[in-house]
Amino acid sequence: MIRLQAAAKINLALLVGPTREDGLHELVTVMQRIDICDAVEVAPAQTLAVDGFRKDKIVRAALERLAAAAGTEPHWRATIRKRIPLAAGLGGGSADAAAALSLANPLLDEPLPAERLVEVAAEVGADVPFFLEPGPKLAEGAGERLAALELPQDFWVVVALPRRAAKSSTADVYARFDAMNGAAAFEERRAALADALGAVRRPRDFAAFPPNDLAEAAGKPKLLADLLDDGAFRADVSGAGPAVYGLFHHLADAKRAARGLRVQARTWVVAPVW
């Protein structure tokens, strides 16, 4: 089997606009990989099988779509070793799906070209194309329009997952966002993010990014205030939550903050990865 590390992501910014004609929301988000990783392996097989994570649906769907796009049957065995927490807003499923596509495509008799593979990835899920290529990115549309970003990487990330958090479905979070009229002034927030991105020179400049538009609808955990009190120069919800993150200049400060949250949350202290 060939193996890839599938890294989680955080949303350094997430702006949500009105619902489009296709029923999806207009998004603008800045995504950064972090060093919490699943391991994904793919090998040729007689039929399609996914081992190691019985709740998987997205890797299976990705491989089925890849085979259909190539005009063949899905003859692969994928194995997933999970470390990224489930349904936390960290993109673990999308990362696994992208890794499976990247591993299975070269095993085809006629591998799909890169641009077609991106199209297949977008059919699987809005975040999946982001994970096909390295580096932080600005994603727009429903997440399918990607632009590479050069962002500083010399900071530390505390990820905290509240121990008693009841994960709302992403659809429920968006429904609450709509009920709160959250999309109002979307274009102004988009312009503010564009200005903040243009001014980024060092990690602390991330503090000028607008907050995650879904934070209130996702419940806005008290952990955000705790992280800021503990010295984070930015703290926010990732995706639709419930995971939150804090950004720190120094490893010692990040570790101290993580220790202080361990009664309330599972914590990780990690670096950004490209």
TORDREN-22241 format. One record per residue (C-alpha): residue in three letters; x, y, z. Coordinates in nm, 3 decimals. Example, Ala and Ser with C-alpha at 12.3 -4.5 7.8 and 13.67 -1.06 7.14 Angstrom:
<pts>
<pt residuo="ALA" xx="1.230" yy="-0.450" zz="0.780"/>
<pt residuo="SER" xx="1.367" yy="-0.106" zz="0.714"/>
</pts>
This chain:
<pts>
<pt residuo="MET" xx="0.000" yy="0.000" zz="0.000"/>
<pt residuo="ILE" xx="0.098" yy="0.362" zz="-0.058"/>
<pt residuo="ARG" xx="0.038" yy="0.594" zz="0.238"/>
<pt residuo="LEU" xx="-0.030" yy="0.966" zz="0.271"/>
<pt residuo="GLN" xx="-0.064" yy="1.183" zz="0.579"/>
<pt residuo="ALA" xx="-0.396" yy="1.369" zz="0.563"/>
<pt residuo="ALA" xx="-0.358" yy="1.690" zz="0.766"/>
<pt residuo="ALA" xx="-0.646" yy="1.870" zz="0.936"/>
<pt residuo="LYS" xx="-0.724" yy="2.236" zz="0.868"/>
<pt residuo="ILE" xx="-0.835" yy="2.542" zz="1.053"/>
<pt residuo="ASN" xx="-1.021" yy="2.837" zz="0.904"/>
<pt residuo="LEU" xx="-0.814" yy="3.145" zz="0.974"/>
<pt residuo="ALA" xx="-1.119" yy="3.334" zz="0.849"/>
<pt residuo="LEU" xx="-1.465" yy="3.223" zz="0.738"/>
<pt residuo="LEU" xx="-1.720" yy="3.463" zz="0.591"/>
<pt residuo="VAL" xx="-2.063" yy="3.343" zz="0.488"/>
<pt residuo="GLY" xx="-2.285" yy="3.521" zz="0.241"/>
<pt residuo="PRO" xx="-2.636" yy="3.475" zz="0.106"/>
<pt residuo="THR" xx="-2.772" yy="3.149" zz="-0.031"/>
<pt residuo="ARG" xx="-2.705" yy="3.098" zz="-0.401"/>
<pt residuo="GLU" xx="-2.945" yy="2.962" zz="-0.663"/>
<pt residuo="ASP" xx="-2.797" yy="2.613" zz="-0.613"/>
<pt residuo="GLY" xx="-2.890" yy="2.624" zz="-0.243"/>
<pt residuo="LEU" xx="-2.532" yy="2.664" zz="-0.121"/>
<pt residuo="HIS" xx="-2.401" yy="2.967" zz="0.065"/>
<pt residuo="GLU" xx="-2.147" yy="3.203" zz="-0.085"/>
<pt residuo="LEU" xx="-1.824" yy="3.165" zz="0.114"/>
<pt residuo="VAL" xx="-1.491" yy="3.334" zz="0.156"/>
<pt residuo="THR" xx="-1.248" yy="3.143" zz="0.375"/>
<pt residuo="VAL" xx="-0.876" yy="3.124" zz="0.448"/>
<pt residuo="MET" xx="-0.769" yy="2.766" zz="0.515"/>
<pt residuo="GLN" xx="-0.446" yy="2.651" zz="0.677"/>
<pt residuo="ARG" xx="-0.334" yy="2.293" zz="0.735"/>
<pt residuo="ILE" xx="-0.219" yy="2.195" zz="1.083"/>
<pt residuo="ASP" xx="-0.020" yy="1.900" zz="1.214"/>
<pt residuo="ILE" xx="-0.302" yy="1.675" zz="1.329"/>
<pt residuo="CYS" xx="-0.304" yy="1.399" zz="1.070"/>
<pt residuo="ASP" xx="-0.491" yy="1.087" zz="0.967"/>
<pt residuo="ALA" xx="-0.303" yy="0.825" zz="0.766"/>
<pt residuo="VAL" xx="-0.462" yy="0.697" zz="0.445"/>
<pt residuo="GLU" xx="-0.341" yy="0.399" zz="0.243"/>
<pt residuo="VAL" xx="-0.471" yy="0.276" zz="-0.094"/>
<pt residuo="ALA" xx="-0.385" yy="-0.043" zz="-0.282"/>
<pt residuo="PRO" xx="-0.531" yy="-0.225" zz="-0.584"/>
<pt residuo="ALA" xx="-0.800" yy="-0.479" zz="-0.493"/>
<pt residuo="GLN" xx="-1.069" yy="-0.695" zz="-0.653"/>
<pt residuo="THR" xx="-1.350" yy="-0.473" zz="-0.522"/>
<pt residuo="LEU" xx="-1.388" yy="-0.148" zz="-0.330"/>
<pt residuo="ALA" xx="-1.324" yy="-0.174" zz="0.043"/>
<pt residuo="VAL" xx="-1.254" yy="0.084" zz="0.313"/>
<pt residuo="ASP" xx="-1.097" yy="-0.046" zz="0.635"/>
<pt residuo="GLY" xx="-0.995" yy="0.107" zz="0.966"/>
<pt residuo="PHE" xx="-1.284" yy="0.348" zz="1.014"/>
<pt residuo="ARG" xx="-1.626" yy="0.187" zz="1.001"/>
<pt residuo="LYS" xx="-1.815" yy="0.519" zz="0.992"/>
<pt residuo="ASP" xx="-1.650" yy="0.627" zz="0.667"/>
<pt residuo="LYS" xx="-1.870" yy="0.740" zz="0.384"/>
<pt residuo="ILE" xx="-1.668" yy="1.011" zz="0.216"/>
<pt residuo="VAL" xx="-1.360" yy="0.809" zz="0.116"/>
<pt residuo="ARG" xx="-1.583" yy="0.543" zz="-0.035"/>
<pt residuo="ALA" xx="-1.781" yy="0.810" zz="-0.222"/>
<pt residuo="ALA" xx="-1.459" yy="0.972" zz="-0.348"/>
<pt residuo="LEU" xx="-1.325" yy="0.646" zz="-0.487"/>
<pt residuo="GLU" xx="-1.658" yy="0.562" zz="-0.648"/>
<pt residuo="ARG" xx="-1.667" yy="0.902" zz="-0.818"/>
<pt residuo="LEU" xx="-1.307" yy="0.867" zz="-0.932"/>
<pt residuo="ALA" xx="-1.379" yy="0.530" zz="-1.090"/>
<pt residuo="ALA" xx="-1.693" yy="0.662" zz="-1.259"/>
<pt residuo="ALA" xx="-1.500" yy="0.960" zz="-1.401"/>
<pt residuo="ALA" xx="-1.237" yy="0.721" zz="-1.537"/>
<pt residuo="GLY" xx="-1.498" yy="0.486" zz="-1.685"/>
<pt residuo="THR" xx="-1.393" yy="0.188" zz="-1.475"/>
<pt residuo="GLU" xx="-1.485" yy="0.000" zz="-1.159"/>
<pt residuo="PRO" xx="-1.349" yy="0.100" zz="-0.815"/>
<pt residuo="HIS" xx="-1.093" yy="-0.175" zz="-0.754"/>
<pt residuo="TRP" xx="-0.916" yy="-0.037" zz="-0.446"/>
<pt residuo="ARG" xx="-0.876" yy="-0.111" zz="-0.078"/>
<pt residuo="ALA" xx="-0.835" yy="0.201" zz="0.136"/>
<pt residuo="THR" xx="-0.725" yy="0.194" zz="0.497"/>
<pt residuo="ILE" xx="-0.784" yy="0.493" zz="0.727"/>
<pt residuo="ARG" xx="-0.607" yy="0.550" zz="1.057"/>
<pt residuo="LYS" xx="-0.791" yy="0.831" zz="1.236"/>
<pt residuo="ARG" xx="-0.633" yy="1.096" zz="1.459"/>
<pt residuo="ILE" xx="-0.833" yy="1.401" zz="1.352"/>
<pt residuo="PRO" xx="-1.139" yy="1.430" zz="1.580"/>
<pt residuo="LEU" xx="-1.470" yy="1.363" zz="1.410"/>
<pt residuo="ALA" xx="-1.728" yy="1.629" zz="1.320"/>
<pt residuo="ALA" xx="-1.518" yy="1.902" zz="1.479"/>
<pt residuo="GLY" xx="-1.481" yy="2.157" zz="1.198"/>
<pt residuo="LEU" xx="-1.124" yy="2.043" zz="1.122"/>
<pt residuo="GLY" xx="-1.189" yy="1.885" zz="0.782"/>
<pt residuo="GLY" xx="-1.080" yy="1.531" zz="0.864"/>
<pt residuo="GLY" xx="-1.319" yy="1.359" zz="0.624"/>
<pt residuo="SER" xx="-1.234" yy="1.594" zz="0.338"/>
<pt residuo="ALA" xx="-0.862" yy="1.547" zz="0.402"/>
<pt residuo="ASP" xx="-0.904" yy="1.168" zz="0.394"/>
<pt residuo="ALA" xx="-1.104" yy="1.184" zz="0.070"/>
<pt residuo="ALA" xx="-0.842" yy="1.403" zz="-0.099"/>
<pt residuo="ALA" xx="-0.564" yy="1.169" zz="0.012"/>
<pt residuo="ALA" xx="-0.755" yy="0.869" zz="-0.124"/>
<pt residuo="LEU" xx="-0.807" yy="1.043" zz="-0.459"/>
<pt residuo="SER" xx="-0.439" yy="1.137" zz="-0.480"/>
<pt residuo="LEU" xx="-0.333" yy="0.780" zz="-0.408"/>
<pt residuo="ALA" xx="-0.586" yy="0.601" zz="-0.627"/>
<pt residuo="ASN" xx="-0.561" yy="0.820" zz="-0.936"/>
<pt residuo="PRO" xx="-0.206" yy="0.707" zz="-1.031"/>
<pt residuo="LEU" xx="-0.324" yy="0.345" zz="-1.004"/>
<pt residuo="LEU" xx="-0.568" yy="0.397" zz="-1.293"/>
<pt residuo="ASP" xx="-0.465" yy="0.275" zz="-1.639"/>
<pt residuo="GLU" xx="-0.522" yy="0.633" zz="-1.756"/>
<pt residuo="PRO" xx="-0.498" yy="0.870" zz="-1.458"/>
<pt residuo="LEU" xx="-0.718" yy="1.177" zz="-1.466"/>
<pt residuo="PRO" xx="-0.542" yy="1.507" zz="-1.537"/>
<pt residuo="ALA" xx="-0.506" yy="1.740" zz="-1.241"/>
<pt residuo="GLU" xx="-0.789" yy="1.973" zz="-1.341"/>
<pt residuo="ARG" xx="-1.033" yy="1.682" zz="-1.381"/>
<pt residuo="LEU" xx="-0.929" yy="1.539" zz="-1.045"/>
<pt residuo="VAL" xx="-1.015" yy="1.875" zz="-0.886"/>
<pt residuo="GLU" xx="-1.361" yy="1.857" zz="-1.045"/>
<pt residuo="VAL" xx="-1.415" yy="1.508" zz="-0.903"/>
<pt residuo="ALA" xx="-1.298" yy="1.631" zz="-0.561"/>
<pt residuo="ALA" xx="-1.546" yy="1.919" zz="-0.571"/>
<pt residuo="GLU" xx="-1.828" yy="1.672" zz="-0.642"/>
<pt residuo="VAL" xx="-1.735" yy="1.485" zz="-0.323"/>
<pt residuo="GLY" xx="-1.730" yy="1.789" zz="-0.093"/>
<pt residuo="ALA" xx="-1.663" yy="2.162" zz="-0.094"/>
<pt residuo="ASP" xx="-1.340" yy="2.138" zz="0.110"/>
<pt residuo="VAL" xx="-1.192" yy="1.837" zz="-0.071"/>
<pt residuo="PRO" xx="-1.018" yy="2.031" zz="-0.353"/>
<pt residuo="PHE" xx="-0.829" yy="2.237" zz="-0.094"/>
<pt residuo="PHE" xx="-0.657" yy="1.924" zz="0.036"/>
<pt residuo="LEU" xx="-0.533" yy="1.808" zz="-0.307"/>
<pt residuo="GLU" xx="-0.251" yy="2.062" zz="-0.322"/>
<pt residuo="PRO" xx="-0.018" yy="2.195" zz="-0.048"/>
<pt residuo="GLY" xx="-0.020" yy="2.539" zz="0.105"/>
<pt residuo="PRO" xx="-0.274" yy="2.777" zz="0.260"/>
<pt residuo="LYS" xx="-0.546" yy="2.900" zz="0.029"/>
<pt residuo="LEU" xx="-0.825" yy="3.149" zz="-0.014"/>
<pt residuo="ALA" xx="-1.144" yy="2.963" zz="-0.109"/>
<pt residuo="GLU" xx="-1.446" yy="3.139" zz="-0.257"/>
<pt residuo="GLY" xx="-1.777" yy="3.049" zz="-0.414"/>
<pt residuo="ALA" xx="-1.900" yy="2.740" zz="-0.230"/>
<pt residuo="GLY" xx="-1.533" yy="2.663" zz="-0.160"/>
<pt residuo="GLU" xx="-1.448" yy="2.547" zz="-0.511"/>
<pt residuo="ARG" xx="-1.256" yy="2.857" zz="-0.629"/>
<pt residuo="LEU" xx="-0.908" yy="2.834" zz="-0.478"/>
<pt residuo="ALA" xx="-0.616" yy="3.076" zz="-0.480"/>
<pt residuo="ALA" xx="-0.279" yy="2.999" zz="-0.321"/>
<pt residuo="LEU" xx="-0.168" yy="3.229" zz="-0.041"/>
<pt residuo="GLU" xx="0.177" yy="3.308" zz="0.095"/>
<pt residuo="LEU" xx="0.113" yy="3.331" zz="0.469"/>
<pt residuo="PRO" xx="0.358" yy="3.327" zz="0.761"/>
<pt residuo="GLN" xx="0.395" yy="2.984" zz="0.917"/>
<pt residuo="ASP" xx="0.601" yy="3.066" zz="1.228"/>
<pt residuo="PHE" xx="0.336" yy="3.033" zz="1.497"/>
<pt residuo="TRP" xx="0.180" yy="2.765" zz="1.717"/>
<pt residuo="VAL" xx="-0.180" yy="2.649" zz="1.726"/>
<pt residuo="VAL" xx="-0.375" yy="2.531" zz="2.028"/>
<pt residuo="VAL" xx="-0.677" yy="2.331" zz="1.913"/>
<pt residuo="ALA" xx="-0.943" yy="2.277" zz="2.179"/>
<pt residuo="LEU" xx="-1.248" yy="2.054" zz="2.147"/>
<pt residuo="PRO" xx="-1.499" yy="2.111" zz="2.429"/>
<pt residuo="ARG" xx="-1.555" yy="1.785" zz="2.617"/>
<pt residuo="ARG" xx="-1.929" yy="1.833" zz="2.658"/>
<pt residuo="ALA" xx="-1.995" yy="1.991" zz="2.322"/>
<pt residuo="ALA" xx="-2.295" yy="1.854" zz="2.136"/>
<pt residuo="LYS" xx="-2.201" yy="1.886" zz="1.770"/>
<pt residuo="SER" xx="-2.479" yy="2.043" zz="1.570"/>
<pt residuo="SER" xx="-2.503" yy="1.935" zz="1.211"/>
<pt residuo="THR" xx="-2.347" yy="2.178" zz="0.967"/>
<pt residuo="ALA" xx="-2.691" yy="2.224" zz="0.812"/>
<pt residuo="ASP" xx="-2.834" yy="2.323" zz="1.152"/>
<pt residuo="VAL" xx="-2.555" yy="2.575" zz="1.209"/>
<pt residuo="TYR" xx="-2.621" yy="2.734" zz="0.870"/>
<pt residuo="ALA" xx="-2.996" yy="2.738" zz="0.941"/>
<pt residuo="ARG" xx="-2.935" yy="2.929" zz="1.265"/>
<pt residuo="PHE" xx="-2.698" yy="3.162" zz="1.079"/>
<pt residuo="ASP" xx="-2.971" yy="3.238" zz="0.826"/>
<pt residuo="ALA" xx="-3.230" yy="3.290" zz="1.100"/>
<pt residuo="MET" xx="-2.994" yy="3.546" zz="1.258"/>
<pt residuo="ASN" xx="-2.967" yy="3.730" zz="0.922"/>
<pt residuo="GLY" xx="-2.597" yy="3.657" zz="0.938"/>
<pt residuo="ALA" xx="-2.533" yy="3.728" zz="0.570"/>
<pt residuo="ALA" xx="-2.607" yy="4.099" zz="0.611"/>
<pt residuo="ALA" xx="-2.312" yy="4.322" zz="0.513"/>
<pt residuo="PHE" xx="-2.130" yy="4.024" zz="0.359"/>
<pt residuo="GLU" xx="-1.962" yy="4.235" zz="0.092"/>
<pt residuo="GLU" xx="-1.826" yy="4.477" zz="0.354"/>
<pt residuo="ARG" xx="-1.678" yy="4.185" zz="0.548"/>
<pt residuo="ARG" xx="-1.532" yy="4.041" zz="0.228"/>
<pt residuo="ALA" xx="-1.363" yy="4.375" zz="0.155"/>
<pt residuo="ALA" xx="-1.229" yy="4.393" zz="0.511"/>
<pt residuo="LEU" xx="-1.079" yy="4.045" zz="0.478"/>
<pt residuo="ALA" xx="-0.920" yy="4.135" zz="0.145"/>
<pt residuo="ASP" xx="-0.760" yy="4.440" zz="0.307"/>
<pt residuo="ALA" xx="-0.639" yy="4.233" zz="0.604"/>
<pt residuo="LEU" xx="-0.493" yy="3.964" zz="0.376"/>
<pt residuo="GLY" xx="-0.306" yy="4.227" zz="0.179"/>
<pt residuo="ALA" xx="-0.150" yy="4.358" zz="0.500"/>
<pt residuo="VAL" xx="-0.028" yy="4.024" zz="0.639"/>
<pt residuo="ARG" xx="0.346" yy="4.031" zz="0.702"/>
<pt residuo="ARG" xx="0.376" yy="3.838" zz="1.029"/>
<pt residuo="PRO" xx="0.154" yy="3.601" zz="1.226"/>
<pt residuo="ARG" xx="0.007" yy="3.866" zz="1.457"/>
<pt residuo="ASP" xx="-0.149" yy="4.030" zz="1.151"/>
<pt residuo="PHE" xx="-0.404" yy="3.745" zz="1.149"/>
<pt residuo="ALA" xx="-0.565" yy="3.924" zz="1.443"/>
<pt residuo="ALA" xx="-0.709" yy="4.175" zz="1.195"/>
<pt residuo="PHE" xx="-0.908" yy="3.904" zz="1.011"/>
<pt residuo="PRO" xx="-1.285" yy="3.925" zz="1.065"/>
<pt residuo="PRO" xx="-1.418" yy="3.661" zz="1.307"/>
<pt residuo="ASN" xx="-1.579" yy="3.340" zz="1.183"/>
<pt residuo="ASP" xx="-1.933" yy="3.426" zz="1.069"/>
<pt residuo="LEU" xx="-2.061" yy="3.092" zz="1.201"/>
<pt residuo="ALA" xx="-1.922" yy="3.135" zz="1.552"/>
<pt residuo="GLU" xx="-2.244" yy="3.267" zz="1.706"/>
<pt residuo="ALA" xx="-2.461" yy="3.011" zz="1.529"/>
<pt residuo="ALA" xx="-2.223" yy="2.736" zz="1.641"/>
<pt residuo="GLY" xx="-2.254" yy="2.842" zz="2.005"/>
<pt residuo="LYS" xx="-1.935" yy="3.050" zz="2.042"/>
<pt residuo="PRO" xx="-1.765" yy="2.849" zz="2.321"/>
<pt residuo="LYS" xx="-1.627" yy="3.028" zz="2.625"/>
<pt residuo="LEU" xx="-1.294" yy="2.866" zz="2.530"/>
<pt residuo="LEU" xx="-1.240" yy="3.151" zz="2.283"/>
<pt residuo="ALA" xx="-1.223" yy="3.407" zz="2.564"/>
<pt residuo="ASP" xx="-1.005" yy="3.171" zz="2.768"/>
<pt residuo="LEU" xx="-0.754" yy="3.138" zz="2.484"/>
<pt residuo="LEU" xx="-0.734" yy="3.515" zz="2.440"/>
<pt residuo="ASP" xx="-0.690" yy="3.559" zz="2.815"/>
<pt residuo="ASP" xx="-0.406" yy="3.306" zz="2.799"/>
<pt residuo="GLY" xx="-0.220" yy="3.510" zz="2.538"/>
<pt residuo="ALA" xx="-0.348" yy="3.397" zz="2.199"/>
<pt residuo="PHE" xx="-0.321" yy="3.676" zz="1.943"/>
<pt residuo="ARG" xx="-0.618" yy="3.527" zz="1.759"/>
<pt residuo="ALA" xx="-0.881" yy="3.277" zz="1.868"/>
<pt residuo="ASP" xx="-1.178" yy="3.156" zz="1.667"/>
<pt residuo="VAL" xx="-1.406" yy="2.867" zz="1.582"/>
<pt residuo="SER" xx="-1.289" yy="2.641" zz="1.298"/>
<pt residuo="GLY" xx="-1.550" yy="2.572" zz="1.032"/>
<pt residuo="ALA" xx="-1.890" yy="2.513" zz="1.187"/>
<pt residuo="GLY" xx="-1.728" yy="2.400" zz="1.513"/>
<pt residuo="PRO" xx="-1.727" yy="2.285" zz="1.780"/>
<pt residuo="ALA" xx="-1.344" yy="2.291" zz="1.771"/>
<pt residuo="VAL" xx="-1.179" yy="2.625" zz="1.845"/>
<pt residuo="TYR" xx="-0.820" yy="2.736" zz="1.803"/>
<pt residuo="GLY" xx="-0.583" yy="2.991" zz="1.944"/>
<pt residuo="LEU" xx="-0.270" yy="3.120" zz="1.772"/>
<pt residuo="PHE" xx="0.046" yy="3.182" zz="1.976"/>
<pt residuo="HIS" xx="0.391" yy="3.320" zz="1.901"/>
<pt residuo="HIS" xx="0.576" yy="3.092" zz="2.143"/>
<pt residuo="LEU" xx="0.551" yy="2.718" zz="2.206"/>
<pt residuo="ALA" xx="0.581" yy="2.756" zz="2.584"/>
<pt residuo="ASP" xx="0.283" yy="2.992" zz="2.592"/>
<pt residuo="ALA" xx="0.078" yy="2.757" zz="2.373"/>
<pt residuo="LYS" xx="0.156" yy="2.459" zz="2.597"/>
<pt residuo="ARG" xx="0.065" yy="2.654" zz="2.909"/>
<pt residuo="ALA" xx="-0.268" yy="2.760" zz="2.760"/>
<pt residuo="ALA" xx="-0.345" yy="2.405" zz="2.651"/>
<pt residuo="ARG" xx="-0.275" yy="2.271" zz="2.999"/>
<pt residuo="GLY" xx="-0.514" yy="2.525" zz="3.146"/>
<pt residuo="LEU" xx="-0.797" yy="2.406" zz="2.922"/>
<pt residuo="ARG" xx="-0.767" yy="2.031" zz="2.971"/>
<pt residuo="VAL" xx="-1.051" yy="2.005" zz="3.223"/>
<pt residuo="GLN" xx="-1.285" yy="2.173" zz="2.975"/>
<pt residuo="ALA" xx="-1.153" yy="2.037" zz="2.648"/>
<pt residuo="ARG" xx="-0.935" yy="1.790" zz="2.462"/>
<pt residuo="THR" xx="-0.636" yy="1.992" zz="2.347"/>
<pt residuo="TRP" xx="-0.360" yy="1.968" zz="2.090"/>
<pt residuo="VAL" xx="-0.056" yy="2.194" zz="2.046"/>
<pt residuo="VAL" xx="0.055" yy="2.180" zz="1.685"/>
<pt residuo="ALA" xx="0.236" yy="2.373" zz="1.415"/>
<pt residuo="PRO" xx="0.099" yy="2.481" zz="1.079"/>
<pt residuo="VAL" xx="0.202" yy="2.253" zz="0.793"/>
<pt residuo="TRP" xx="0.231" yy="2.337" zz="0.427"/>
</pts>
